[in-house]
């Protein structure tokens, strides 16, 4: 059963567990990798955990149905992108807030867009892109341009989108969404707590800022 379920998931969600390490994050690639893996982990555990709870003993039956499994796949991709957007904003907010960095708002927005693009391109299969909302990338660029970077890393300021979209995109009827909305949103907020703690502990904000200033062309590479 488990292998069947995994084979039907989009690429960023195929692993049922994420390998966590404690090495410092002091460059763009390690930061993008953290954003990718943790966003996938939170999206996966939140969405599939909710669906499994709601489906109960029918969980396996639903996942083996081709039509419904396709709707789950589409929802998973959208929730992943929402999680990636939130975590990217938070991460860059941490870099900006660090006293040893001097990244301004425009440069912060460029860094955020680069990390978001990298994580998205390296995790989605070609077939996944047909399910990516056409305005997903542009919406993130607009969000990055409008973000108050000095407040982005405070509390849960950056994480409203994923909590909202988990409820919105979950393939369940509207009645369940209304009934379960607050509980489901709280479940993803809870999962973000540990991710934020990990990132605060591992992030070398000065190292990331220096790496970005020395190699801005990274934003143009796949």
SULMOVEN-V416013 format. One record per pair of residues at least 12 apart in sequence whose ideal C-beta (glycine too) atoms are under 10 Angstrom apart, sorted by sequence separation. I is the first residue (numbers start at 1). GAP is how many residues later the second one is. D is the distance in whole Angstrom. If there is no record, write none. Layout:
I;GAP;D
I;GAP;D
//
This chain:
51;12;9
95;12;10
96;12;5
120;12;8
172;12;9
21;13;10
55;13;10
95;13;7
167;13;7
168;13;9
2;14;7
20;14;10
167;14;5
170;14;7
48;15;9
92;15;10
93;15;8
96;15;9
143;15;10
166;15;10
167;15;9
18;16;10
92;16;5
95;16;7
96;16;10
120;16;8
167;16;10
20;17;9
51;17;10
92;17;8
95;17;9
120;17;8
164;17;9
167;17;5
18;18;10
19;18;8
20;18;9
92;18;10
143;18;8
163;18;9
166;18;6
167;18;6
18;19;5
89;19;10
92;19;5
93;19;9
163;19;10
166;19;7
18;20;7
89;20;10
91;20;9
92;20;4
116;20;9
117;20;7
120;20;9
165;20;10
18;21;10
20;21;9
51;21;7
91;21;8
92;21;9
116;21;8
140;21;10
163;21;8
164;21;7
166;21;8
167;21;9
15;22;8
18;22;7
19;22;10
90;22;10
92;22;10
139;22;10
163;22;4
166;22;5
18;23;4
88;23;9
89;23;6
92;23;7
117;23;9
162;23;9
163;23;8
165;23;9
166;23;10
12;24;7
17;24;8
18;24;9
48;24;8
51;24;9
88;24;5
91;24;7
92;24;9
113;24;8
116;24;5
117;24;9
163;24;9
164;24;10
12;25;8
15;25;8
16;25;9
47;25;8
51;25;10
88;25;9
116;25;8
160;25;9
163;25;5
13;26;10
14;26;9
15;26;8
18;26;9
88;26;10
89;26;10
159;26;10
162;26;6
163;26;6
12;27;8
13;27;6
17;27;9
18;27;9
48;27;10
85;27;9
88;27;5
89;27;9
113;27;7
116;27;10
162;27;9
12;28;4
13;28;9
16;28;8
17;28;9
47;28;6
48;28;8
87;28;9
88;28;5
112;28;8
113;28;6
116;28;8
11;29;9
12;29;9
15;29;8
16;29;9
47;29;6
87;29;9
88;29;10
112;29;9
115;29;10
159;29;8
160;29;9
162;29;9
163;29;9
10;30;9
13;30;6
14;30;9
88;30;10
113;30;10
114;30;10
159;30;7
162;30;8
9;31;10
12;31;8
13;31;4
47;31;10
48;31;10
84;31;9
85;31;7
88;31;7
109;31;10
110;31;10
112;31;9
113;31;6
12;32;8
13;32;10
16;32;9
43;32;9
44;32;7
47;32;5
84;32;6
87;32;9
88;32;10
109;32;8
112;32;4
113;32;9
10;33;10
43;33;6
46;33;7
47;33;9
109;33;10
111;33;9
112;33;9
156;33;6
159;33;5
10;34;10
13;34;8
43;34;9
85;34;10
109;34;9
110;34;8
158;34;9
159;34;10
9;35;8
13;35;8
43;35;9
44;35;9
81;35;9
84;35;6
85;35;10
109;35;4
110;35;10
112;35;8
40;36;9
43;36;4
44;36;8
47;36;10
84;36;7
108;36;8
109;36;5
156;36;7
159;36;10
42;37;9
43;37;4
46;37;8
108;37;10
109;37;9
112;37;9
156;37;9
159;37;9
42;38;9
43;38;9
81;38;10
106;38;10
109;38;7
111;38;10
158;38;9
9;39;8
40;39;10
41;39;10
43;39;8
44;39;9
80;39;9
81;39;7
84;39;8
105;39;9
106;39;8
108;39;8
39;40;9
40;40;6
42;40;10
43;40;5
80;40;9
105;40;8
109;40;8
112;40;9
156;40;9
39;41;6
42;41;5
43;41;8
105;41;10
108;41;5
155;41;9
39;42;8
41;42;9
42;42;10
81;42;10
105;42;8
107;42;9
108;42;10
5;43;8
39;43;9
40;43;8
77;43;10
80;43;8
81;43;9
105;43;8
106;43;10
153;43;9
36;44;9
39;44;4
40;44;8
42;44;9
80;44;8
105;44;5
108;44;8
38;45;8
39;45;4
42;45;8
104;45;8
105;45;9
38;46;9
39;46;9
77;46;10
103;46;8
153;46;9
39;47;8
77;47;7
153;47;9
35;48;9
36;48;7
39;48;5
77;48;10
80;48;9
35;49;6
38;49;6
39;49;8
35;50;10
81;50;10
153;50;10
35;51;10
36;51;9
77;51;5
81;51;7
82;51;10
85;51;8
89;51;9
96;51;9
32;52;10
35;52;5
36;52;10
76;52;9
77;52;9
80;52;10
81;52;8
84;52;10
85;52;10
88;52;8
92;52;8
96;52;10
97;52;8
153;52;10
34;53;8
35;53;5
38;53;10
77;53;9
78;53;7
96;53;4
97;53;7
5;54;9
9;54;10
73;54;9
74;54;9
77;54;5
78;54;8
82;54;9
85;54;8
89;54;7
93;54;8
95;54;9
96;54;6
97;54;9
5;55;8
8;55;7
35;55;9
73;55;8
76;55;9
77;55;6
78;55;7
81;55;6
85;55;5
88;55;9
89;55;7
92;55;8
93;55;9
94;55;10
96;55;10
97;55;8
98;55;9
4;56;9
8;56;9
32;56;9
35;56;6
74;56;9
75;56;9
77;56;9
81;56;9
84;56;8
88;56;8
93;56;6
96;56;7
97;56;5
31;57;9
34;57;8
35;57;10
74;57;5
86;57;10
92;57;7
93;57;8
95;57;10
96;57;8
97;57;8
1;58;9
5;58;5
8;58;9
73;58;7
74;58;10
78;58;8
81;58;9
82;58;10
85;58;7
89;58;6
93;58;7
94;58;8
95;58;9
1;59;6
4;59;7
5;59;9
13;59;10
32;59;10
77;59;10
81;59;8
85;59;9
93;59;3
94;59;5
4;60;7
9;60;9
13;60;9
31;60;6
89;60;9
92;60;7
93;60;3
8;61;5
31;61;9
70;61;9
91;61;9
92;61;8
93;61;8
1;62;8
7;62;10
8;62;8
10;62;10
90;62;6
91;62;8
1;63;8
9;63;8
10;63;6
13;63;5
89;63;5
90;63;6
5;64;8
8;64;8
9;64;7
10;64;9
12;64;8
13;64;8
31;64;9
88;64;10
89;64;9
90;64;9
93;64;8
94;64;10
4;65;9
8;65;6
10;65;10
12;65;8
90;65;10
93;65;6
10;66;6
11;66;9
13;66;9
25;66;9
90;66;9
92;66;9
5;67;9
9;67;6
10;67;5
13;67;7
90;67;8
91;67;9
8;68;10
9;68;10
12;68;5
89;68;8
90;68;4
11;69;10
12;69;9
89;69;4
90;69;7
10;70;7
86;70;9
88;70;8
89;70;9
12;71;10
86;71;10
87;71;8
12;72;9
86;72;5
87;72;8
89;72;9
85;73;9
86;73;5
85;74;10
86;74;8
86;75;5
87;75;8
83;76;9
85;76;6
86;76;5
35;77;10
39;77;10
82;77;10
84;77;10
85;77;8
86;77;9
82;78;10
83;78;8
84;78;9
86;78;10
36;79;9
40;79;9
82;79;5
83;79;5
86;79;9
31;80;9
35;80;6
36;80;10
39;80;7
81;80;10
82;80;5
83;80;10
85;80;9
34;81;9
35;81;8
38;81;10
39;81;10
81;81;9
82;81;9
32;82;8
33;82;10
36;82;8
37;82;9
80;82;9
82;82;8
83;82;8
28;83;8
31;83;10
32;83;5
35;83;8
36;83;4
40;83;7
79;83;7
82;83;4
83;83;8
31;84;6
32;84;9
35;84;5
36;84;8
39;84;9
81;84;8
82;84;7
32;85;9
33;85;9
34;85;9
35;85;10
36;85;10
80;85;10
28;86;7
29;86;10
32;86;4
33;86;8
36;86;7
37;86;9
79;86;6
82;86;9
28;87;7
31;87;9
32;87;5
36;87;5
78;87;7
79;87;6
82;87;8
31;88;9
32;88;10
35;88;10
78;88;9
79;88;10
81;88;10
29;89;8
32;89;10
33;89;9
79;89;9
28;90;8
32;90;8
75;90;9
78;90;8
79;90;6
32;91;10
75;91;9
78;91;5
79;91;8
77;92;9
78;92;10
29;93;10
75;93;9
76;93;8
115;93;10
75;94;4
76;94;10
74;95;8
75;95;6
76;95;10
75;96;5
74;97;8
75;97;10
111;97;8
115;97;10
71;98;10
72;98;9
73;98;10
111;98;8
114;98;8
71;99;10
72;99;6
71;100;4
111;100;10
118;100;8
121;100;10
122;100;8
70;101;9
71;101;10
108;101;10
111;101;5
118;101;8
121;101;6
69;102;10
86;102;10
90;102;8
94;102;9
103;102;9
107;102;9
110;102;8
111;102;10
114;102;9
117;102;7
68;103;7
114;103;10
115;103;10
117;103;9
118;103;8
91;104;10
100;104;9
101;104;5
102;104;10
108;104;9
114;104;6
115;104;9
117;104;10
118;104;8
83;105;8
87;105;8
90;105;9
91;105;9
94;105;7
98;105;8
100;105;7
101;105;6
103;105;9
107;105;7
111;105;9
114;105;4
117;105;9
82;106;10
86;106;8
90;106;7
94;106;7
98;106;9
99;106;9
100;106;4
101;106;10
103;106;5
107;106;8
110;106;7
113;106;7
114;106;8
12;107;9
98;107;3
99;107;9
100;107;10
101;107;8
102;107;7
111;107;9
112;107;10
114;107;9
12;108;9
83;108;9
87;108;7
91;108;6
95;108;7
97;108;8
98;108;7
101;108;4
111;108;8
14;109;10
62;109;9
79;109;9
83;109;9
86;109;10
87;109;9
90;109;7
91;109;10
94;109;6
95;109;9
96;109;8
100;109;8
101;109;8
103;109;7
107;109;8
110;109;6
12;110;9
13;110;9
90;110;10
95;110;5
98;110;9
100;110;10
103;110;8
11;111;9
12;111;4
94;111;6
95;111;9
98;111;8
101;111;10
102;111;9
11;112;6
12;112;7
83;112;9
87;112;8
91;112;7
95;112;10
101;112;9
10;113;8
11;113;6
12;113;9
92;113;10
95;113;5
96;113;9
10;114;7
11;114;5
91;114;9
94;114;9
95;114;6
10;115;7
11;115;10
11;116;9
12;116;8
46;116;8
50;116;7
54;116;8
92;116;9
10;117;9
11;117;7
42;117;10
46;117;9
50;117;9
54;117;10
55;117;9
91;117;9
95;117;8
10;118;5
47;118;10
54;118;6
43;119;8
47;119;6
51;119;7
54;119;10
42;120;7
46;120;5
50;120;6
51;120;7
92;120;10
10;121;8
51;121;7
43;122;9
47;122;8
48;122;10
50;122;8
54;122;6
39;123;8
43;123;8
47;123;6
42;124;9
46;124;9
47;124;9
54;125;10
43;126;10
50;126;9
54;126;7
53;127;9
50;130;7
53;130;9
54;130;9
53;131;9
50;133;9
50;134;5
53;134;9
49;135;9
47;137;9
50;137;7
46;138;8
49;138;7
50;138;9
46;139;10
49;139;9
47;140;10
46;141;6
47;141;9
45;142;9
46;142;4
49;142;9
45;143;9
46;143;10
46;144;9
43;145;9
46;145;6
42;146;6
45;146;6
46;146;9
44;147;10
42;148;10
43;148;9
42;149;5
41;150;8
42;150;6
42;152;9
38;153;9
41;153;10
42;153;6
38;154;9
41;154;8
38;156;9
39;156;9
38;157;5
37;158;10
38;158;10
35;160;10
38;160;7
34;161;9
38;161;8
34;164;8
35;164;9
34;165;7
31;168;9
34;168;7
34;169;8
31;171;10
30;172;9
31;172;8
25;173;10
30;173;10
31;173;10
20;174;9
25;174;7
30;174;9
31;174;10
20;175;10
22;176;8
25;176;10
26;176;9
31;176;10
18;177;10
21;177;10
24;177;9
25;177;5
26;177;8
27;177;9
30;177;9
31;177;6
20;178;7
24;178;6
25;178;5
26;178;4
30;178;9
22;179;7
23;179;7
24;179;8
25;179;6
26;179;9
28;179;10
22;180;6
24;180;5
25;180;9
26;180;8
27;180;6
28;180;7
31;180;9
21;181;8
26;181;3
27;181;7
30;181;9
31;181;9
20;182;10
25;182;8
26;182;6
29;182;9
24;183;7
25;183;7
26;183;10
27;183;9
28;183;5
24;184;10
26;184;8
27;184;4
28;184;6
26;185;7
27;185;9
32;186;9
28;187;7
27;188;9
28;188;10
29;189;8
28;190;5
27;191;9
28;191;9
28;193;10
//
